[in-house]
Amino acid sequence: MSEAKNPVIVPSFVGLDLSLTGTGFCVKRGAELQMVTIKTTPKTAANDLARLQYIRDTLMEMIPDSTMMICVEDFFVPHNPMQMNSAKGLIMVGTVTRIAMLERGLPFLVVADTQLKKYATGKGNGPKGIVIREIYKKWGINAADDNQADACVLAHMAEAIYCHLSPDVSMVSSVELHKYQVEMVEKVVAERPRYNLLA
C-alpha cells in the first residue's frame, strides 16, 4: 500500500491598497495572480464602523493561510483641508486591518507610496495611471483600476522581500529584479514598520 503524498503548498504573497471606497487586493502564488477591488459606500453598511468591519472581515477571509508576506501601502499625508476626510477614512480602515493581521500572526510590512511607485516605475512619482501601464509592460498584467495595480505591485514586493529575508528558501521562484527594485526592497526592509517578522 503506497503512502499518500503530502500536497505541495505554494507560498502566497499579498498586496493591500487600503481605502474606504475601493480597497485593492492582490494575492500572488507563483505565476498565478488574483486581484479584487472591495468597493463600499456609506450606503452599503449600517454605519461607519460596520463599513470598516466589512472591509476588514472580507480581507481576512481572502488572505490565504499559506501567506508568507504581506505588503500594505502606508497612509498618505493630506496636502490641503479637502483631503482630510479621505485621510481619516484611510487611517481608520488601515488601523483595523493592521490590528486584524497582527492578531492573526500574519507577517507584514508598511510601504510608502513613493517606494511602491519606484518599485513599479523606477521613479517615486508620476501621473495617475502610470502604475497600471507599468505592470502591464513588466508583467503583462491587466488591472481593472489603480487600486488593483498598486496591490499587484505590493504583492510582487512582498515576494521579493520574502526572498531577500530568506535567501536560502528554494520554493520561491527566482525573479530578476532591476537595480532600483533591489534598492527599494532593501530600503523597505531597513526603514519601514514591520510586524510578525522574525528577521
Rosetta constraint file for C-alpha pairs under 8 A:
AtomPair CA 9 CA 66 HARMONIC 7.16 0.50
AtomPair CA 10 CA 29 HARMONIC 6.21 0.50
AtomPair CA 10 CA 30 HARMONIC 7.16 0.50
AtomPair CA 10 CA 66 HARMONIC 7.18 0.50
AtomPair CA 10 CA 171 HARMONIC 7.91 0.50
AtomPair CA 11 CA 29 HARMONIC 6.05 0.50
AtomPair CA 11 CA 30 HARMONIC 7.59 0.50
AtomPair CA 11 CA 66 HARMONIC 5.41 0.50
AtomPair CA 11 CA 67 HARMONIC 6.00 0.50
AtomPair CA 11 CA 68 HARMONIC 6.16 0.50
AtomPair CA 11 CA 171 HARMONIC 7.87 0.50
AtomPair CA 11 CA 172 HARMONIC 7.36 0.50
AtomPair CA 12 CA 27 HARMONIC 6.41 0.50
AtomPair CA 12 CA 28 HARMONIC 5.55 0.50
AtomPair CA 12 CA 29 HARMONIC 4.83 0.50
AtomPair CA 12 CA 30 HARMONIC 7.75 0.50
AtomPair CA 12 CA 64 HARMONIC 7.02 0.50
AtomPair CA 12 CA 66 HARMONIC 5.55 0.50
AtomPair CA 12 CA 67 HARMONIC 4.35 0.50
AtomPair CA 12 CA 68 HARMONIC 5.89 0.50
AtomPair CA 12 CA 69 HARMONIC 7.41 0.50
AtomPair CA 13 CA 27 HARMONIC 5.56 0.50
AtomPair CA 13 CA 28 HARMONIC 5.07 0.50
AtomPair CA 13 CA 29 HARMONIC 6.65 0.50
AtomPair CA 13 CA 67 HARMONIC 5.57 0.50
AtomPair CA 13 CA 68 HARMONIC 5.96 0.50
AtomPair CA 13 CA 69 HARMONIC 5.28 0.50
AtomPair CA 13 CA 70 HARMONIC 5.93 0.50
AtomPair CA 13 CA 155 HARMONIC 5.42 0.50
AtomPair CA 13 CA 156 HARMONIC 7.38 0.50
AtomPair CA 13 CA 158 HARMONIC 5.74 0.50
AtomPair CA 13 CA 159 HARMONIC 5.69 0.50
AtomPair CA 14 CA 25 HARMONIC 7.40 0.50
AtomPair CA 14 CA 26 HARMONIC 5.60 0.50
AtomPair CA 14 CA 27 HARMONIC 4.44 0.50
AtomPair CA 14 CA 28 HARMONIC 6.31 0.50
AtomPair CA 14 CA 63 HARMONIC 7.29 0.50
AtomPair CA 14 CA 67 HARMONIC 7.04 0.50
AtomPair CA 14 CA 69 HARMONIC 6.49 0.50
AtomPair CA 14 CA 70 HARMONIC 4.64 0.50
AtomPair CA 14 CA 71 HARMONIC 6.45 0.50
AtomPair CA 14 CA 151 HARMONIC 7.77 0.50
AtomPair CA 14 CA 154 HARMONIC 7.12 0.50
AtomPair CA 14 CA 155 HARMONIC 4.56 0.50
AtomPair CA 14 CA 158 HARMONIC 6.62 0.50
AtomPair CA 15 CA 24 HARMONIC 7.91 0.50
AtomPair CA 15 CA 25 HARMONIC 5.94 0.50
AtomPair CA 15 CA 26 HARMONIC 5.13 0.50
AtomPair CA 15 CA 27 HARMONIC 6.50 0.50
AtomPair CA 15 CA 70 HARMONIC 5.74 0.50
AtomPair CA 15 CA 71 HARMONIC 5.04 0.50
AtomPair CA 15 CA 72 HARMONIC 5.89 0.50
AtomPair CA 15 CA 150 HARMONIC 7.79 0.50
AtomPair CA 15 CA 151 HARMONIC 4.44 0.50
AtomPair CA 15 CA 152 HARMONIC 6.08 0.50
AtomPair CA 15 CA 153 HARMONIC 7.13 0.50
AtomPair CA 15 CA 154 HARMONIC 4.36 0.50
AtomPair CA 15 CA 155 HARMONIC 4.00 0.50
AtomPair CA 15 CA 156 HARMONIC 7.66 0.50
AtomPair CA 15 CA 158 HARMONIC 7.07 0.50
AtomPair CA 16 CA 23 HARMONIC 7.27 0.50
AtomPair CA 16 CA 24 HARMONIC 5.80 0.50
AtomPair CA 16 CA 25 HARMONIC 5.03 0.50
AtomPair CA 16 CA 26 HARMONIC 6.72 0.50
AtomPair CA 16 CA 70 HARMONIC 7.55 0.50
AtomPair CA 16 CA 71 HARMONIC 6.38 0.50
AtomPair CA 16 CA 72 HARMONIC 4.67 0.50
AtomPair CA 16 CA 73 HARMONIC 6.47 0.50
AtomPair CA 16 CA 150 HARMONIC 7.81 0.50
AtomPair CA 16 CA 151 HARMONIC 4.97 0.50
AtomPair CA 16 CA 154 HARMONIC 6.82 0.50
AtomPair CA 16 CA 155 HARMONIC 7.75 0.50
AtomPair CA 17 CA 23 HARMONIC 5.59 0.50
AtomPair CA 17 CA 24 HARMONIC 4.74 0.50
AtomPair CA 17 CA 25 HARMONIC 6.56 0.50
AtomPair CA 17 CA 72 HARMONIC 6.14 0.50
AtomPair CA 17 CA 73 HARMONIC 5.47 0.50
AtomPair CA 17 CA 147 HARMONIC 5.93 0.50
AtomPair CA 17 CA 148 HARMONIC 7.53 0.50
AtomPair CA 17 CA 150 HARMONIC 6.20 0.50
AtomPair CA 17 CA 151 HARMONIC 5.21 0.50
AtomPair CA 18 CA 22 HARMONIC 7.36 0.50
AtomPair CA 18 CA 23 HARMONIC 4.58 0.50
AtomPair CA 18 CA 24 HARMONIC 6.34 0.50
AtomPair CA 18 CA 72 HARMONIC 7.51 0.50
AtomPair CA 18 CA 73 HARMONIC 7.02 0.50
AtomPair CA 18 CA 90 HARMONIC 6.80 0.50
AtomPair CA 18 CA 93 HARMONIC 6.88 0.50
AtomPair CA 18 CA 94 HARMONIC 6.31 0.50
AtomPair CA 19 CA 23 HARMONIC 4.70 0.50
AtomPair CA 19 CA 24 HARMONIC 7.80 0.50
AtomPair CA 19 CA 89 HARMONIC 7.24 0.50
AtomPair CA 19 CA 90 HARMONIC 5.44 0.50
AtomPair CA 19 CA 93 HARMONIC 6.68 0.50
AtomPair CA 19 CA 94 HARMONIC 7.77 0.50
AtomPair CA 20 CA 39 HARMONIC 7.55 0.50
AtomPair CA 20 CA 40 HARMONIC 6.47 0.50
AtomPair CA 20 CA 41 HARMONIC 7.55 0.50
AtomPair CA 20 CA 51 HARMONIC 7.97 0.50
AtomPair CA 20 CA 52 HARMONIC 7.53 0.50
AtomPair CA 20 CA 55 HARMONIC 7.88 0.50
AtomPair CA 20 CA 89 HARMONIC 6.08 0.50
AtomPair CA 20 CA 90 HARMONIC 6.46 0.50
AtomPair CA 20 CA 93 HARMONIC 6.56 0.50
AtomPair CA 21 CA 38 HARMONIC 7.74 0.50
AtomPair CA 21 CA 39 HARMONIC 5.34 0.50
AtomPair CA 21 CA 40 HARMONIC 5.04 0.50
AtomPair CA 21 CA 41 HARMONIC 6.03 0.50
AtomPair CA 22 CA 37 HARMONIC 5.83 0.50
AtomPair CA 22 CA 38 HARMONIC 5.38 0.50
AtomPair CA 22 CA 39 HARMONIC 4.48 0.50
AtomPair CA 22 CA 40 HARMONIC 6.66 0.50
AtomPair CA 22 CA 147 HARMONIC 6.72 0.50
AtomPair CA 23 CA 37 HARMONIC 5.39 0.50
AtomPair CA 23 CA 38 HARMONIC 4.98 0.50
AtomPair CA 23 CA 39 HARMONIC 6.57 0.50
AtomPair CA 23 CA 55 HARMONIC 7.97 0.50
AtomPair CA 23 CA 147 HARMONIC 6.25 0.50
AtomPair CA 23 CA 148 HARMONIC 7.94 0.50
AtomPair CA 24 CA 35 HARMONIC 7.39 0.50
AtomPair CA 24 CA 36 HARMONIC 6.06 0.50
AtomPair CA 24 CA 37 HARMONIC 4.67 0.50
AtomPair CA 24 CA 38 HARMONIC 6.58 0.50
AtomPair CA 24 CA 147 HARMONIC 4.31 0.50
AtomPair CA 24 CA 148 HARMONIC 4.53 0.50
AtomPair CA 24 CA 149 HARMONIC 7.69 0.50
AtomPair CA 24 CA 150 HARMONIC 7.17 0.50
AtomPair CA 24 CA 151 HARMONIC 5.41 0.50
AtomPair CA 25 CA 35 HARMONIC 5.59 0.50
AtomPair CA 25 CA 36 HARMONIC 5.20 0.50
AtomPair CA 25 CA 37 HARMONIC 6.16 0.50
AtomPair CA 25 CA 38 HARMONIC 7.70 0.50
AtomPair CA 25 CA 59 HARMONIC 7.85 0.50
AtomPair CA 25 CA 147 HARMONIC 7.70 0.50
AtomPair CA 25 CA 148 HARMONIC 6.17 0.50
AtomPair CA 25 CA 151 HARMONIC 5.44 0.50
AtomPair CA 25 CA 152 HARMONIC 7.59 0.50
AtomPair CA 26 CA 33 HARMONIC 6.90 0.50
AtomPair CA 26 CA 34 HARMONIC 5.54 0.50
AtomPair CA 26 CA 35 HARMONIC 4.41 0.50
AtomPair CA 26 CA 36 HARMONIC 6.56 0.50
AtomPair CA 26 CA 148 HARMONIC 6.79 0.50
AtomPair CA 26 CA 151 HARMONIC 5.29 0.50
AtomPair CA 26 CA 152 HARMONIC 5.36 0.50
AtomPair CA 26 CA 155 HARMONIC 6.20 0.50
AtomPair CA 27 CA 33 HARMONIC 5.80 0.50
AtomPair CA 27 CA 34 HARMONIC 5.37 0.50
AtomPair CA 27 CA 35 HARMONIC 6.71 0.50
AtomPair CA 27 CA 63 HARMONIC 7.58 0.50
AtomPair CA 27 CA 152 HARMONIC 7.72 0.50
AtomPair CA 27 CA 155 HARMONIC 6.30 0.50
AtomPair CA 28 CA 32 HARMONIC 5.81 0.50
AtomPair CA 28 CA 33 HARMONIC 4.67 0.50
AtomPair CA 28 CA 34 HARMONIC 6.70 0.50
AtomPair CA 28 CA 155 HARMONIC 6.21 0.50
AtomPair CA 28 CA 156 HARMONIC 7.36 0.50
AtomPair CA 29 CA 33 HARMONIC 6.41 0.50
AtomPair CA 30 CA 172 HARMONIC 7.48 0.50
AtomPair CA 30 CA 173 HARMONIC 6.63 0.50
AtomPair CA 35 CA 143 HARMONIC 7.66 0.50
AtomPair CA 35 CA 148 HARMONIC 6.06 0.50
AtomPair CA 35 CA 151 HARMONIC 7.86 0.50
AtomPair CA 35 CA 152 HARMONIC 7.33 0.50
AtomPair CA 36 CA 148 HARMONIC 6.49 0.50
AtomPair CA 37 CA 147 HARMONIC 6.81 0.50
AtomPair CA 37 CA 148 HARMONIC 6.31 0.50
AtomPair CA 38 CA 55 HARMONIC 7.19 0.50
AtomPair CA 40 CA 44 HARMONIC 5.91 0.50
AtomPair CA 40 CA 45 HARMONIC 7.99 0.50
AtomPair CA 40 CA 51 HARMONIC 7.33 0.50
AtomPair CA 41 CA 45 HARMONIC 7.52 0.50
AtomPair CA 42 CA 46 HARMONIC 7.91 0.50
AtomPair CA 42 CA 47 HARMONIC 7.08 0.50
AtomPair CA 42 CA 48 HARMONIC 6.99 0.50
AtomPair CA 42 CA 51 HARMONIC 7.45 0.50
AtomPair CA 44 CA 51 HARMONIC 7.34 0.50
AtomPair CA 45 CA 50 HARMONIC 5.79 0.50
AtomPair CA 45 CA 51 HARMONIC 5.20 0.50
AtomPair CA 46 CA 50 HARMONIC 6.09 0.50
AtomPair CA 46 CA 51 HARMONIC 7.39 0.50
AtomPair CA 47 CA 51 HARMONIC 6.33 0.50
AtomPair CA 48 CA 52 HARMONIC 6.39 0.50
AtomPair CA 49 CA 53 HARMONIC 6.10 0.50
AtomPair CA 50 CA 54 HARMONIC 6.10 0.50
AtomPair CA 51 CA 55 HARMONIC 6.45 0.50
AtomPair CA 52 CA 56 HARMONIC 6.14 0.50
AtomPair CA 52 CA 92 HARMONIC 7.47 0.50
AtomPair CA 52 CA 93 HARMONIC 5.75 0.50
AtomPair CA 52 CA 96 HARMONIC 7.38 0.50
AtomPair CA 53 CA 57 HARMONIC 5.95 0.50
AtomPair CA 53 CA 96 HARMONIC 7.94 0.50
AtomPair CA 54 CA 58 HARMONIC 5.96 0.50
AtomPair CA 55 CA 59 HARMONIC 6.20 0.50
AtomPair CA 55 CA 93 HARMONIC 7.58 0.50
AtomPair CA 56 CA 60 HARMONIC 6.23 0.50
AtomPair CA 56 CA 93 HARMONIC 7.46 0.50
AtomPair CA 56 CA 96 HARMONIC 6.72 0.50
AtomPair CA 56 CA 97 HARMONIC 5.37 0.50
AtomPair CA 56 CA 100 HARMONIC 7.37 0.50
AtomPair CA 57 CA 61 HARMONIC 6.22 0.50
AtomPair CA 58 CA 62 HARMONIC 6.33 0.50
AtomPair CA 59 CA 63 HARMONIC 6.18 0.50
AtomPair CA 60 CA 100 HARMONIC 7.56 0.50
AtomPair CA 60 CA 101 HARMONIC 7.72 0.50
AtomPair CA 63 CA 67 HARMONIC 6.99 0.50
AtomPair CA 67 CA 106 HARMONIC 7.48 0.50
AtomPair CA 68 CA 106 HARMONIC 7.76 0.50
AtomPair CA 68 CA 107 HARMONIC 6.82 0.50
AtomPair CA 68 CA 162 HARMONIC 7.24 0.50
AtomPair CA 69 CA 106 HARMONIC 7.33 0.50
AtomPair CA 69 CA 107 HARMONIC 5.29 0.50
AtomPair CA 69 CA 108 HARMONIC 5.70 0.50
AtomPair CA 69 CA 158 HARMONIC 5.42 0.50
AtomPair CA 69 CA 159 HARMONIC 6.86 0.50
AtomPair CA 69 CA 161 HARMONIC 7.93 0.50
AtomPair CA 69 CA 162 HARMONIC 6.36 0.50
AtomPair CA 70 CA 106 HARMONIC 7.58 0.50
AtomPair CA 70 CA 107 HARMONIC 6.20 0.50
AtomPair CA 70 CA 108 HARMONIC 4.45 0.50
AtomPair CA 70 CA 109 HARMONIC 6.45 0.50
AtomPair CA 70 CA 154 HARMONIC 7.79 0.50
AtomPair CA 70 CA 155 HARMONIC 6.87 0.50
AtomPair CA 70 CA 158 HARMONIC 5.50 0.50
AtomPair CA 71 CA 108 HARMONIC 5.59 0.50
AtomPair CA 71 CA 109 HARMONIC 5.07 0.50
AtomPair CA 71 CA 110 HARMONIC 5.96 0.50
AtomPair CA 71 CA 111 HARMONIC 6.49 0.50
AtomPair CA 71 CA 154 HARMONIC 5.34 0.50
AtomPair CA 71 CA 155 HARMONIC 6.44 0.50
AtomPair CA 71 CA 157 HARMONIC 6.96 0.50
AtomPair CA 71 CA 158 HARMONIC 5.39 0.50
AtomPair CA 72 CA 108 HARMONIC 7.20 0.50
AtomPair CA 72 CA 109 HARMONIC 6.34 0.50
AtomPair CA 72 CA 110 HARMONIC 5.04 0.50
AtomPair CA 72 CA 111 HARMONIC 5.96 0.50
AtomPair CA 72 CA 151 HARMONIC 7.93 0.50
AtomPair CA 72 CA 154 HARMONIC 6.81 0.50
AtomPair CA 73 CA 110 HARMONIC 5.78 0.50
AtomPair CA 73 CA 111 HARMONIC 4.90 0.50
AtomPair CA 73 CA 112 HARMONIC 5.95 0.50
AtomPair CA 73 CA 113 HARMONIC 6.30 0.50
AtomPair CA 73 CA 116 HARMONIC 7.74 0.50
AtomPair CA 73 CA 154 HARMONIC 7.59 0.50
AtomPair CA 74 CA 110 HARMONIC 5.57 0.50
AtomPair CA 74 CA 111 HARMONIC 5.50 0.50
AtomPair CA 74 CA 112 HARMONIC 5.18 0.50
AtomPair CA 74 CA 113 HARMONIC 6.65 0.50
AtomPair CA 75 CA 87 HARMONIC 7.24 0.50
AtomPair CA 75 CA 90 HARMONIC 6.49 0.50
AtomPair CA 75 CA 91 HARMONIC 6.41 0.50
AtomPair CA 75 CA 94 HARMONIC 7.59 0.50
AtomPair CA 75 CA 112 HARMONIC 7.83 0.50
AtomPair CA 76 CA 87 HARMONIC 6.64 0.50
AtomPair CA 76 CA 113 HARMONIC 7.67 0.50
AtomPair CA 77 CA 87 HARMONIC 7.09 0.50
AtomPair CA 78 CA 83 HARMONIC 5.39 0.50
AtomPair CA 78 CA 84 HARMONIC 6.13 0.50
AtomPair CA 78 CA 87 HARMONIC 6.43 0.50
AtomPair CA 79 CA 83 HARMONIC 7.01 0.50
AtomPair CA 80 CA 84 HARMONIC 7.31 0.50
AtomPair CA 83 CA 87 HARMONIC 6.20 0.50
AtomPair CA 84 CA 88 HARMONIC 6.13 0.50
AtomPair CA 85 CA 89 HARMONIC 6.17 0.50
AtomPair CA 86 CA 90 HARMONIC 6.21 0.50
AtomPair CA 87 CA 91 HARMONIC 6.19 0.50
AtomPair CA 88 CA 92 HARMONIC 6.25 0.50
AtomPair CA 89 CA 93 HARMONIC 6.28 0.50
AtomPair CA 90 CA 94 HARMONIC 5.73 0.50
AtomPair CA 91 CA 95 HARMONIC 5.92 0.50
AtomPair CA 92 CA 96 HARMONIC 6.39 0.50
AtomPair CA 93 CA 97 HARMONIC 6.11 0.50
AtomPair CA 94 CA 98 HARMONIC 6.04 0.50
AtomPair CA 95 CA 99 HARMONIC 6.18 0.50
AtomPair CA 96 CA 100 HARMONIC 6.23 0.50
AtomPair CA 97 CA 101 HARMONIC 6.25 0.50
AtomPair CA 98 CA 102 HARMONIC 6.04 0.50
AtomPair CA 99 CA 103 HARMONIC 6.09 0.50
AtomPair CA 100 CA 104 HARMONIC 6.20 0.50
AtomPair CA 101 CA 105 HARMONIC 6.15 0.50
AtomPair CA 101 CA 106 HARMONIC 5.24 0.50
AtomPair CA 101 CA 107 HARMONIC 7.72 0.50
AtomPair CA 101 CA 108 HARMONIC 7.87 0.50
AtomPair CA 102 CA 106 HARMONIC 6.10 0.50
AtomPair CA 102 CA 107 HARMONIC 7.76 0.50
AtomPair CA 102 CA 195 HARMONIC 6.83 0.50
AtomPair CA 102 CA 196 HARMONIC 6.78 0.50
AtomPair CA 105 CA 196 HARMONIC 5.92 0.50
AtomPair CA 106 CA 195 HARMONIC 7.85 0.50
AtomPair CA 106 CA 196 HARMONIC 6.18 0.50
AtomPair CA 107 CA 194 HARMONIC 7.63 0.50
AtomPair CA 107 CA 195 HARMONIC 5.72 0.50
AtomPair CA 107 CA 196 HARMONIC 4.58 0.50
AtomPair CA 107 CA 197 HARMONIC 5.37 0.50
AtomPair CA 108 CA 194 HARMONIC 5.84 0.50
AtomPair CA 108 CA 195 HARMONIC 5.45 0.50
AtomPair CA 108 CA 196 HARMONIC 6.79 0.50
AtomPair CA 108 CA 197 HARMONIC 7.29 0.50
AtomPair CA 109 CA 188 HARMONIC 7.88 0.50
AtomPair CA 109 CA 192 HARMONIC 6.79 0.50
AtomPair CA 109 CA 193 HARMONIC 5.80 0.50
AtomPair CA 109 CA 194 HARMONIC 4.37 0.50
AtomPair CA 109 CA 195 HARMONIC 6.41 0.50
AtomPair CA 110 CA 192 HARMONIC 6.05 0.50
AtomPair CA 110 CA 193 HARMONIC 5.54 0.50
AtomPair CA 110 CA 194 HARMONIC 6.51 0.50
AtomPair CA 111 CA 115 HARMONIC 6.49 0.50
AtomPair CA 111 CA 116 HARMONIC 6.70 0.50
AtomPair CA 111 CA 188 HARMONIC 6.61 0.50
AtomPair CA 111 CA 192 HARMONIC 6.58 0.50
AtomPair CA 112 CA 116 HARMONIC 6.38 0.50
AtomPair CA 113 CA 117 HARMONIC 6.27 0.50
AtomPair CA 113 CA 124 HARMONIC 7.88 0.50
AtomPair CA 114 CA 118 HARMONIC 6.09 0.50
AtomPair CA 114 CA 123 HARMONIC 7.93 0.50
AtomPair CA 114 CA 124 HARMONIC 4.40 0.50
AtomPair CA 114 CA 125 HARMONIC 6.19 0.50
AtomPair CA 115 CA 119 HARMONIC 6.08 0.50
AtomPair CA 115 CA 124 HARMONIC 6.17 0.50
AtomPair CA 115 CA 184 HARMONIC 6.30 0.50
AtomPair CA 115 CA 188 HARMONIC 7.77 0.50
AtomPair CA 116 CA 120 HARMONIC 6.35 0.50
AtomPair CA 116 CA 124 HARMONIC 7.60 0.50
AtomPair CA 116 CA 150 HARMONIC 7.35 0.50
AtomPair CA 116 CA 153 HARMONIC 6.79 0.50
AtomPair CA 116 CA 154 HARMONIC 6.78 0.50
AtomPair CA 117 CA 121 HARMONIC 5.83 0.50
AtomPair CA 117 CA 122 HARMONIC 7.27 0.50
AtomPair CA 117 CA 123 HARMONIC 6.35 0.50
AtomPair CA 117 CA 124 HARMONIC 5.14 0.50
AtomPair CA 117 CA 125 HARMONIC 6.25 0.50
AtomPair CA 117 CA 126 HARMONIC 7.84 0.50
AtomPair CA 117 CA 131 HARMONIC 6.90 0.50
AtomPair CA 118 CA 122 HARMONIC 4.42 0.50
AtomPair CA 118 CA 123 HARMONIC 4.30 0.50
AtomPair CA 118 CA 124 HARMONIC 4.38 0.50
AtomPair CA 118 CA 125 HARMONIC 7.23 0.50
AtomPair CA 118 CA 180 HARMONIC 7.31 0.50
AtomPair CA 118 CA 181 HARMONIC 7.45 0.50
AtomPair CA 118 CA 184 HARMONIC 7.39 0.50
AtomPair CA 119 CA 123 HARMONIC 7.70 0.50
AtomPair CA 119 CA 153 HARMONIC 7.55 0.50
AtomPair CA 119 CA 157 HARMONIC 7.73 0.50
AtomPair CA 119 CA 180 HARMONIC 6.69 0.50
AtomPair CA 119 CA 181 HARMONIC 4.92 0.50
AtomPair CA 119 CA 184 HARMONIC 6.22 0.50
AtomPair CA 120 CA 131 HARMONIC 6.38 0.50
AtomPair CA 120 CA 134 HARMONIC 6.35 0.50
AtomPair CA 120 CA 135 HARMONIC 6.93 0.50
AtomPair CA 120 CA 153 HARMONIC 6.39 0.50
AtomPair CA 120 CA 181 HARMONIC 7.82 0.50
AtomPair CA 121 CA 130 HARMONIC 7.78 0.50
AtomPair CA 121 CA 131 HARMONIC 6.98 0.50
AtomPair CA 121 CA 134 HARMONIC 6.25 0.50
AtomPair CA 122 CA 180 HARMONIC 6.10 0.50
AtomPair CA 122 CA 181 HARMONIC 7.57 0.50
AtomPair CA 126 CA 130 HARMONIC 6.53 0.50
AtomPair CA 128 CA 146 HARMONIC 7.93 0.50
AtomPair CA 129 CA 133 HARMONIC 6.62 0.50
AtomPair CA 129 CA 146 HARMONIC 6.42 0.50
AtomPair CA 130 CA 134 HARMONIC 6.14 0.50
AtomPair CA 131 CA 135 HARMONIC 6.13 0.50
AtomPair CA 131 CA 146 HARMONIC 7.28 0.50
AtomPair CA 131 CA 149 HARMONIC 6.17 0.50
AtomPair CA 131 CA 150 HARMONIC 6.87 0.50
AtomPair CA 132 CA 136 HARMONIC 6.54 0.50
AtomPair CA 132 CA 142 HARMONIC 7.40 0.50
AtomPair CA 132 CA 143 HARMONIC 6.30 0.50
AtomPair CA 132 CA 145 HARMONIC 7.37 0.50
AtomPair CA 132 CA 146 HARMONIC 6.38 0.50
AtomPair CA 132 CA 149 HARMONIC 5.34 0.50
AtomPair CA 132 CA 150 HARMONIC 7.98 0.50
AtomPair CA 133 CA 137 HARMONIC 6.30 0.50
AtomPair CA 134 CA 138 HARMONIC 5.93 0.50
AtomPair CA 135 CA 139 HARMONIC 5.49 0.50
AtomPair CA 135 CA 140 HARMONIC 6.53 0.50
AtomPair CA 135 CA 141 HARMONIC 5.79 0.50
AtomPair CA 135 CA 142 HARMONIC 7.56 0.50
AtomPair CA 135 CA 149 HARMONIC 7.08 0.50
AtomPair CA 135 CA 152 HARMONIC 7.89 0.50
AtomPair CA 135 CA 153 HARMONIC 7.39 0.50
AtomPair CA 136 CA 140 HARMONIC 4.16 0.50
AtomPair CA 136 CA 141 HARMONIC 4.57 0.50
AtomPair CA 136 CA 142 HARMONIC 5.87 0.50
AtomPair CA 137 CA 141 HARMONIC 7.89 0.50
AtomPair CA 143 CA 148 HARMONIC 5.66 0.50
AtomPair CA 143 CA 149 HARMONIC 5.38 0.50
AtomPair CA 144 CA 148 HARMONIC 6.48 0.50
AtomPair CA 144 CA 149 HARMONIC 7.67 0.50
AtomPair CA 145 CA 149 HARMONIC 6.35 0.50
AtomPair CA 146 CA 150 HARMONIC 6.10 0.50
AtomPair CA 147 CA 151 HARMONIC 6.23 0.50
AtomPair CA 148 CA 152 HARMONIC 6.01 0.50
AtomPair CA 149 CA 153 HARMONIC 6.43 0.50
AtomPair CA 150 CA 154 HARMONIC 6.25 0.50
AtomPair CA 151 CA 155 HARMONIC 6.16 0.50
AtomPair CA 152 CA 156 HARMONIC 6.39 0.50
AtomPair CA 153 CA 157 HARMONIC 6.17 0.50
AtomPair CA 154 CA 158 HARMONIC 6.06 0.50
AtomPair CA 155 CA 159 HARMONIC 6.44 0.50
AtomPair CA 156 CA 160 HARMONIC 6.31 0.50
AtomPair CA 157 CA 161 HARMONIC 5.95 0.50
AtomPair CA 157 CA 185 HARMONIC 7.06 0.50
AtomPair CA 158 CA 162 HARMONIC 6.09 0.50
AtomPair CA 159 CA 163 HARMONIC 6.25 0.50
AtomPair CA 159 CA 172 HARMONIC 7.88 0.50
AtomPair CA 160 CA 164 HARMONIC 6.13 0.50
AtomPair CA 160 CA 175 HARMONIC 7.74 0.50
AtomPair CA 160 CA 185 HARMONIC 6.97 0.50
AtomPair CA 161 CA 165 HARMONIC 6.16 0.50
AtomPair CA 161 CA 185 HARMONIC 5.81 0.50
AtomPair CA 161 CA 186 HARMONIC 7.99 0.50
AtomPair CA 161 CA 189 HARMONIC 7.27 0.50
AtomPair CA 162 CA 166 HARMONIC 5.92 0.50
AtomPair CA 163 CA 167 HARMONIC 5.29 0.50
AtomPair CA 163 CA 169 HARMONIC 7.08 0.50
AtomPair CA 163 CA 172 HARMONIC 7.05 0.50
AtomPair CA 164 CA 185 HARMONIC 7.69 0.50
AtomPair CA 165 CA 199 HARMONIC 6.83 0.50
AtomPair CA 177 CA 181 HARMONIC 5.82 0.50
AtomPair CA 177 CA 182 HARMONIC 6.27 0.50
AtomPair CA 178 CA 182 HARMONIC 6.45 0.50
AtomPair CA 179 CA 183 HARMONIC 6.26 0.50
AtomPair CA 180 CA 184 HARMONIC 6.20 0.50
AtomPair CA 181 CA 185 HARMONIC 6.24 0.50
AtomPair CA 182 CA 186 HARMONIC 6.25 0.50
AtomPair CA 183 CA 187 HARMONIC 6.06 0.50
AtomPair CA 184 CA 188 HARMONIC 6.00 0.50
AtomPair CA 185 CA 189 HARMONIC 6.16 0.50
AtomPair CA 186 CA 190 HARMONIC 6.02 0.50
AtomPair CA 187 CA 191 HARMONIC 5.82 0.50
AtomPair CA 187 CA 192 HARMONIC 7.60 0.50
AtomPair CA 188 CA 192 HARMONIC 5.05 0.50
